[in-house]
Amino acid sequence: MTLEKDPLNLIITGVGGQGNVLASQIVATAGIKDGFYVTVGETYGASQRGGGVLSHVRFSLQTQCGPLTPEGQADIVIGMEPMEALRVIADFGNPETRVIVSPRPIYPIWVLSGQATYPPIEDVLGGLRELTGEVRVIEPSVDGGTPLPTNVLMVGALAGSGMLPISLSSFEEALKEIIAPKSLELNLEAFKKGLEATAT
Amino acid sequence: MSVIKIDRPGQSVLMMGNEAIARGAIEAGVDFSSAYPGTPSSEILESLARVAEHFGLYAEWSVNEMVSLEAAAAASLTGLRAIVAMKQNGVNVCSDFLMTVNLSGTKGGLVIVACDDPSAISSPNEQDSRNFAKFADLPLLEPATFNEAREMTKYAFELSERLGLPCIIRSVTRISHSRGNVELGELPERKRSPSFEGVSIAGAFVALQHAALHQKLEQAREDFENSKFNWYVGPEGAKFIIVTSGTGWFYSREAVAALGLDSEVGILKIGTTWPLPEKFIIDHLKPANELLIVEEVDDFLEQNIKVLLAEQAKTLGPIEVYGAKSGHLPACGEMNQDKVAKALATIKGVEYSGRDEAYAQRARELVQPYLSPRIPTFCAGCPHRASMWAIKSALKLDGRDGFVTGDIGCYSMGAGPAGYFQLKTIHCMGSGIGLATGFGKLGQFDFNRPVVAVCGDSTFYHAAIPGLINARFNNSNVLMVVLDNAGTAMTGFQPHPGSGIDALGEPAPVVDIEGICRAIGVPVKVRDPFELDEAIEELCDLLQEDGPKVMVFRRRCHLAETKERPQKKVFVDPDKCIGDECGCARFCSRVFNCPGIIWDPTTKKARIDEIVCTGCGVCAYLCPQGAIVIEGN
């Protein structure tokens, strides 16, 4: 068990309601199963009512880290919403940061009300590409039926990318422990879809 | 399965700080638990309530923090172990009782958990509850890690019982709401049985009790001198030492490492911050001639350390102290690693930057044009949006420049665009009606603007009833609007006296809001805010009446509602919506501001976002063209 960098800092970002907290809980639980110290720092409170949400997930083999990633120190960023991913990079990114991002926008209230415009997705992705070392775009599943949960889809993509030294079996065990039985099947499917999207 | 009931001692599991506190209480064999919900403290009682049946303990959501502490103290006075949890504002609410129960003393372990919210992420204020420990002469513990939160809670029960005093644990958002490794301890058998002999502190005995309290606190200090929650890391004989507590431990350690100062800067971490373990601190500060104090919110540690340094000037010699007073660290807002690193770099005269400055500038440049911030709003389908619309419309029709005093809850967002900027005041629980009773009595000074006080259902029970009684007693011209959404919604929809269920989800009697209003002698009307026309008309009628009156806008929180039953589909009929030709100025999306309605720039017409819309149908009432259709209507 090794870490390329200690601590290794992952940031998961999205919009209130997308299931940020659950995603960070799954990744962190899997990490602890594999023997890491893991710390998760989350923005809560008013952010659950449509605001931006940020989860810092920090891995170490030596010690319990603090709940906040220092400026410019994100190693991996999971963006469930493209503009939120770019926002995170502005504060926490560096030229080596690796990004896994969903290109589906969720419009802020100012865009809805016509007081601001949402930039073209290609511009947002272009910004991410310019500022970071690697950008993987994961399309949320849209092949009919029930839409797959984006949070677990992205966790699957993270697991498949090999960016984190966490075993697949620990990810799967964590999913089974954390997800309610009635929605487990759907989430396992989302995890598998994400996994296939990045696994090489 | 709840993570706090796992019976595998020694195993490391992921826990939220609040769960770790609950687990610590379980490991101490807690019998009684009570709380009023408040971010970031709510998960402590939620976690305990979830396992209450399993462990045979008692858990309740109390009507407010004062009653919550009193109830827990009662259990303690019979010899049972009790815990009570609250956010910082709750400490203010219960402080009247706190300032006497310290004198009367307690019996079974009584632990008060105060969860502070630095930077007021989910609060109306920022305050440092540690001051209450000093104020009330009570022992204070500050966890620095998740596992320490568990261990300290367990220890706090033992200490409280040994001293016969309540013990305060001060957590903050980044401990309570963060997650990390927690090592599980043994689960004990609970075997206490209650007995009560009576306590008395009023009058002549108070001075005596106060002296005894000081003695108890000295005992706590002795205990703290050898506490495992205080430690030093760093080189022996370090001339520069960081003294820190709570989350400051994380940030200090990372800042020292980031600057590569491990070999010259030591860190003295204090977990028992009142009373200070003076001998332990003096021993470790002997070699130092410079200190940096790192803590969250007030300069509590800084001031108390400075007093100690002054008292020990002969032993310690001159020591330069950096921190809030010197301006190296802020005395407000959340602390973080970057703030500590910058302070340390300035003092030590070294360079610090988290990343390349040119990169940071380019990153900010690229993001700048897109930075329309996401501000919180009422959820799609929220009854408060309709209520705020009704209030705004009624005040406009009334035409006497009426205004709204606000209170604490989801509807606080009514001060912003979500509620059409209607709320003109927000202070503490119950202050909406309290202020309104004053505004309503200013007629003799020729101030005759109508005043509407809004308050939520949970807030009504918590702190608004005395204000309403005052309005009746003094005949103040006030319209109180109770926004009854059937739960304590802002903090996660915990039950309250109107919900019909208790903390364990068992049926409970309903305390009737309008019944209380009638008993006070105030006229009261009840209305579904989604019936907008009637709601506005009735508000207008009530505004015409003298004296206090109440309107209850009753509709269940839509977030809770949609979890239980499927909602109707709402859509825009593209033949009827005529877009900008209408003259409505994009009323539904731009003015009514519901996130479920989108302006489609391609068709130049309104559209419903099917993923966000919850089918409340209020926009269908409002559309001047009747273009928004509720399926099945």
Contacts between the chains, C-beta under 8 A, distances in Angstrom:
chain1	res1	chain2	res2	distance
A	15	B	374	6.6
A	16	B	376	7.8
A	24	B	179	7.8
A	25	B	14	7.0
A	25	B	179	7.0
A	28	B	14	5.2
A	28	B	179	6.0
A	29	B	14	4.9
A	32	B	12	6.0
A	32	B	13	6.7
A	32	B	14	5.1
A	32	B	181	6.0
A	37	B	180	7.3
A	37	B	181	5.4
A	38	B	14	6.7
A	38	B	179	7.8
A	38	B	180	6.6
A	38	B	181	6.6
A	39	B	146	7.9
A	39	B	178	6.4
A	39	B	179	7.1
A	39	B	180	4.4
A	40	B	14	7.6
A	40	B	178	6.0
A	40	B	179	4.0
A	40	B	180	7.0
A	41	B	174	6.2
A	41	B	178	4.7
A	42	B	177	6.0
A	42	B	178	6.7
A	42	B	179	7.8
A	43	B	121	7.1
A	44	B	39	6.7
A	44	B	40	6.9
A	44	B	121	7.0
A	44	B	122	6.6
A	44	B	173	7.6
A	44	B	177	5.2
A	45	B	39	5.4
A	45	B	40	7.7
A	45	B	121	4.8
A	45	B	122	2.9
A	46	B	121	7.4
A	46	B	122	6.0
A	46	B	376	4.1
A	46	B	413	7.8
A	47	B	376	6.9
A	49	B	376	4.1
A	49	B	377	6.1
A	49	B	378	7.2
A	49	B	379	6.2
A	49	B	410	7.5
A	49	B	413	7.3
A	50	B	374	6.3
A	50	B	375	7.8
A	50	B	376	5.8
A	50	B	377	5.1
A	50	B	379	7.5
A	50	B	595	6.0
A	51	B	374	4.7
A	51	B	375	6.6
A	51	B	376	4.8
A	52	B	373	7.7
A	52	B	374	4.8
A	63	B	253	7.8
A	64	B	145	5.2
A	64	B	146	7.2
A	64	B	147	7.5
A	64	B	180	5.4
A	64	B	181	6.1
A	64	B	250	7.7
A	65	B	250	6.9
A	65	B	254	7.2
A	66	B	174	7.8
A	66	B	247	6.9
A	66	B	250	3.0
A	66	B	251	5.7
A	66	B	253	7.9
A	66	B	254	5.7
A	66	B	336	7.9
A	66	B	337	6.1
A	67	B	174	4.7
A	67	B	178	3.8
A	67	B	180	7.7
A	67	B	247	7.5
A	67	B	250	7.1
A	68	B	174	7.0
A	68	B	336	5.1
A	68	B	337	6.7
A	70	B	254	6.8
A	70	B	258	6.9
A	70	B	336	7.4
A	70	B	337	4.6
A	70	B	338	5.4
A	70	B	341	7.4
A	70	B	354	5.5
A	71	B	338	5.2
A	71	B	354	3.5
A	71	B	355	6.7
A	71	B	360	7.8
A	72	B	354	3.9
A	72	B	355	3.0
A	72	B	359	7.8
A	72	B	360	6.7
A	73	B	354	6.4
A	73	B	355	7.7
A	83	B	370	5.7
A	86	B	366	7.3
A	86	B	367	5.5
A	86	B	370	6.7
A	87	B	367	6.1
A	87	B	370	7.9
A	87	B	371	7.1
A	89	B	363	6.1
A	89	B	367	7.5
A	90	B	363	4.6
A	90	B	364	5.5
A	90	B	366	7.3
A	90	B	367	4.0
A	93	B	363	6.0
A	94	B	355	5.0
A	94	B	356	7.7
A	94	B	359	6.8
A	95	B	356	7.9
A	95	B	359	6.4
A	107	B	598	7.0
A	108	B	372	5.5
A	108	B	373	7.3
A	108	B	374	4.6
A	108	B	375	7.7
A	109	B	374	7.3
A	109	B	375	6.4
A	109	B	377	5.4
A	109	B	417	7.2
A	109	B	593	6.8
A	109	B	595	6.1
A	110	B	372	4.6
A	110	B	375	8.0
A	111	B	372	6.6
A	112	B	589	5.6
A	112	B	593	7.9
A	112	B	595	6.3
A	112	B	597	7.2
A	112	B	598	5.7
A	112	B	599	6.8
A	113	B	586	7.9
A	113	B	589	6.0
A	113	B	590	4.6
A	113	B	593	6.2
A	113	B	599	7.8
A	114	B	586	6.3
A	114	B	589	7.1
A	114	B	590	5.5
A	114	B	599	5.6
A	115	B	372	7.9
A	116	B	372	4.1
A	118	B	370	7.9
A	119	B	369	7.2
A	119	B	370	5.2
A	124	B	370	7.1
A	127	B	366	4.6
A	127	B	367	7.1
A	130	B	362	8.0
A	130	B	366	6.9
A	131	B	359	7.6
A	131	B	362	7.2
A	131	B	363	5.4
A	131	B	366	6.6
A	177	B	1	7.9
